[in-house]
Amino acid sequence: MATVWGRHFFGLGPLLALGVVAALAVFLRWAFPGRSISLVARRAKPGAPEDYGLLAPVAEPVSAIEAGIWQQALKEAGIRSTLAQTTQGVRLMVRRDEVPEAEAALSRMRGRPHG
């Protein structure tokens, strides 16, 4: 009788393991519905300049060189900045509470009085 059960368990083991994996997959689909988490980053979609939360645009650079010069001037003034591709083109963005200081620093760098 042990030999008969041995033959049945030989085929039953992989089927049982497959059933457990299938049940686990169904349970996880039920427990976490609609989650499409991807490890691949999506392309950033540009938004309007006003849609960047705490950031506000202070300049519209026409080239990467100009943007780099302006960012360096802001960095030397102690103001952090970032470039953002908006629906209206590239904008140099700073925190909203630092806009007056950033505009003054850029005006000094351009050689114009800020007013």
Summary of the structure (lengths in Angstrom):
residues: 115
radius of gyration: 29.8
end to end distance: 99.4
largest distance: 100.5
contacts: 244
relative contact order: 0.13
helix: 53%
strand: 15%
